[in-house]
Amino acid sequence: MMQRPKAKVCKLASQMLLMLCLCGSAWAQELTVTGKVTVRAGASKAEHADGSDVVVWLVPLDTAAVHREGADHRGESSRFRIVQKQKRFAPHLLVVPVGAAVQFPNLDPFFHNVFSLFDGKRFDLGLYEAGSTRTVRFDRPGVCYIFCNIHPEMSAVVLVLDTPFYGISNASGEIQISGVPPGRYLLKVWYERCLPETLSSLGHEITVSGNSASLGVIHVAASDNLLLVHKNKYGRDYDNPTPSGPLYGQP
């Protein structure tokens, strides 16, 4: 009778060891997906030397592609910031997971008024002075175009994703997405100078496996028709408009 509890403990330990081995095997299968983008624009379709700031992400389509919901594969403890300095937002492009809080510190010696009127997240931080900070929580996926209501030359983009599997191209157009489990995914692309219909056409299903961890080459057709003036938070022209700021259609 005394041996039965011991046998049960041994059996339970064996089951736990098996589960740990299976989990370790699944973790080891996570792959680094690579790819390259080329950016072409204008009537000549000439390729840009700078292929940076193209965002590619993977949305899991089946249970094999484990979606680590709510976690960014760059680290859950990441602190996100867009700094206002010398009448510029830095960085210009920021990719965050749904639910992320982004700080907007003002490092200029004058006031700023950060706002966004777009579907990704609508907010108006109002006027705030040098040395102070405002924070926005981005609680829904989407593209947030961000401006200053005082300085029309300032613009930034926050891309909010509901998947941790994404990469941002470097100047050479190279993309790397780490920690991707094998499975089926919907590939999506975003680039600031692309029209929505162009971006939609780039989406397609892919399968990530040990034999296929490359996205190949993604050709992005940019538009030169987006380089116009945007409106202020009231939907009106700025008092001193900047002739070469980016245009984003008002909602």
C-alpha positions in Angstrom: 0.0 0.0 0.0 2.9 2.3 0.7 4.3 1.9 -2.8 1.2 3.2 -4.6 1.6 6.9 -3.7 5.3 6.7 -4.8 4.3 5.1 -8.1 1.8 7.9 -8.7 4.4 10.5 -8.0 6.8 8.9 -10.4 4.1 8.7 -13.1 3.2 12.4 -12.5 6.9 13.4 -12.7 7.3 11.4 -16.0 4.2 13.2 -17.5 5.5 16.6 -16.4 8.9 15.8 -17.9 7.3 14.8 -21.2 5.3 18.0 -21.3 8.4 20.1 -20.7 10.2 18.2 -23.5 7.3 18.9 -25.9 7.2 22.6 -24.9 10.9 22.8 -25.4 10.6 21.2 -28.8 7.9 23.6 -29.8 9.9 26.6 -28.6 13.0 25.4 -30.5 10.9 25.3 -33.7 10.3 29.0 -33.6 11.9 30.5 -36.7 13.4 33.8 -37.8 11.6 34.8 -41.0 13.5 37.0 -43.4 12.7 39.0 -46.5 13.5 42.0 -48.6 11.4 44.9 -49.9 12.0 47.2 -52.8 10.4 50.6 -53.0 9.6 52.0 -56.4 7.8 55.2 -57.3 7.0 57.6 -60.1 6.3 57.1 -63.7 9.8 55.6 -64.2 9.2 53.1 -61.4 12.8 53.7 -60.4 13.9 51.8 -57.3 14.6 54.0 -54.2 18.0 53.7 -52.7 16.4 53.9 -49.2 14.1 50.9 -48.5 13.6 51.6 -44.9 10.4 52.0 -42.8 8.3 49.3 -44.6 6.4 47.3 -42.0 5.6 43.7 -42.6 3.6 41.6 -40.2 2.2 38.1 -39.9 -1.3 37.3 -38.6 -1.7 33.7 -37.5 -4.4 31.7 -39.3 -4.4 28.4 -37.5 -3.7 26.9 -34.0 -0.3 25.7 -35.1 0.9 29.3 -35.4 0.7 30.1 -31.7 -0.4 33.7 -31.2 1.3 35.1 -28.1 -1.6 37.5 -27.6 -0.7 40.8 -25.9 3.1 40.3 -26.1 5.6 42.1 -28.3 8.4 39.7 -29.3 10.8 42.5 -28.7 10.1 42.4 -24.9 6.9 43.0 -22.9 8.7 45.6 -20.7 9.4 47.9 -23.7 8.8 51.6 -23.0 7.5 53.4 -26.1 8.3 57.1 -26.6 7.9 59.7 -29.4 10.0 62.7 -28.5 9.3 66.3 -29.6 12.6 68.0 -30.3 13.6 70.8 -32.7 10.1 70.8 -34.1 10.3 67.1 -35.0 8.9 63.8 -33.8 11.5 61.1 -33.1 11.1 58.4 -34.2 8.9 59.3 -37.1 7.6 55.7 -37.3 6.7 53.6 -34.2 5.2 50.1 -34.2 3.5 49.0 -31.0 1.3 46.2 -29.8 -2.4 46.8 -28.9 -2.6 48.1 -25.4 0.8 49.8 -25.4 1.2 53.2 -23.7 3.3 55.7 -25.6 4.9 58.7 -24.0 5.1 62.1 -25.8 7.7 64.2 -23.9 8.2 67.8 -25.0 11.9 68.5 -25.1 11.6 71.8 -27.0 11.7 75.2 -25.2 8.1 76.0 -26.3 4.6 74.5 -26.3 3.4 71.7 -28.5 -0.1 70.3 -29.1 0.0 66.6 -30.2 -3.2 65.2 -31.8 -4.5 62.5 -34.0 -8.0 62.4 -35.7 -7.7 59.1 -37.4 -9.3 55.7 -36.8 -6.3 54.0 -35.2 -6.7 56.3 -32.1 -8.3 59.7 -31.8 -6.8 62.0 -29.2 -5.9 65.6 -28.5 -3.2 66.2 -25.8 -3.8 69.9 -25.7 -1.0 72.5 -25.1 1.8 71.4 -22.9 5.1 73.1 -22.0 8.7 72.2 -22.2 9.9 69.4 -20.0 6.4 67.9 -19.5 5.1 64.6 -20.9 1.7 63.2 -22.0 0.9 59.6 -22.4 -1.6 57.8 -24.8 -2.7 54.2 -24.6 -3.3 52.7 -28.0 -6.1 50.2 -27.4 -7.1 49.2 -30.9 -5.2 48.1 -34.0 -4.8 50.7 -36.8 -2.7 53.4 -38.3 -2.4 56.6 -36.3 -1.2 59.7 -38.1 0.1 62.2 -35.5 0.6 65.9 -35.9 1.2 69.1 -33.8 -1.5 71.7 -34.0 1.1 74.5 -33.7 3.8 73.3 -36.1 2.5 71.9 -39.4 5.9 70.5 -40.4 5.7 67.9 -37.6 4.3 64.5 -38.3 4.7 60.9 -37.0 3.0 57.6 -37.4 2.1 55.0 -34.8 1.2 51.6 -36.3 -0.7 49.5 -33.7 -0.7 45.7 -34.4 -2.6 42.8 -32.8 0.3 40.4 -33.6 3.8 40.2 -32.1 5.2 39.0 -35.4 6.4 42.0 -37.4 9.5 43.5 -38.8 10.6 47.0 -40.1 12.9 47.2 -43.1 16.3 48.8 -42.8 17.8 51.2 -45.4 18.7 48.2 -47.6 15.1 46.9 -47.5 16.0 43.9 -45.3 13.3 42.6 -42.9 13.7 40.1 -40.1 10.8 38.7 -37.9 12.0 36.6 -35.0 10.3 34.0 -32.9 7.7 32.9 -35.5 6.2 29.4 -34.8 5.5 27.2 -37.9 2.0 27.6 -39.4 -0.2 29.5 -41.7 -0.2 33.3 -41.7 -1.7 36.3 -43.5 1.1 38.6 -44.5 0.4 42.3 -44.4 2.4 45.3 -45.5 2.3 49.0 -44.6 4.3 51.9 -46.0 3.6 55.6 -45.4 3.8 56.6 -49.1 1.5 53.8 -50.4 -2.2 54.2 -51.2 -4.6 51.9 -49.2 -5.5 49.9 -52.2 -1.9 49.2 -53.0 -1.2 48.0 -49.5 -4.3 45.8 -49.6 -3.1 44.1 -52.8 0.2 43.1 -51.1 -1.6 41.0 -48.5 -1.5 37.2 -49.1 -1.3 33.9 -47.2 2.0 32.3 -46.5 3.2 29.1 -44.7 6.1 29.3 -42.3 8.0 26.0 -41.8 11.5 24.7 -41.3 11.9 24.6 -45.1 10.3 28.0 -45.8 11.4 30.9 -43.5 11.9 33.4 -46.3 9.3 36.0 -47.5 11.3 36.5 -50.7 11.2 40.0 -52.3 8.2 42.2 -51.7 7.8 45.0 -54.3 6.2 48.1 -52.9 4.8 50.7 -55.3 4.9 54.1 -53.6 3.0 57.2 -54.7 4.4 60.7 -55.1 0.9 62.2 -54.8 0.9 62.2 -51.0 3.3 65.1 -50.6 0.9 67.8 -49.8 -0.2 69.9 -46.8 -2.3 68.4 -44.0 -5.0 70.2 -41.9 -4.9 71.2 -38.3 -7.0 69.5 -35.6 -10.0 71.7 -36.5 -9.9 70.6 -40.1 -8.7 74.0 -41.2 -5.5 75.2 -42.8 -2.6 76.3 -40.5 -2.0 80.0 -40.1 1.5 79.5 -41.5 1.3 76.4 -43.7 4.4 74.4 -44.7 4.4 73.8 -48.5 6.0 70.3 -48.3 4.3 68.5 -45.4 2.7 65.1 -45.9 -1.0 64.8 -46.7 -3.4 62.4 -45.0 -7.0 62.7 -45.9 -9.2 63.9 -43.0 -11.6 61.4 -41.6 
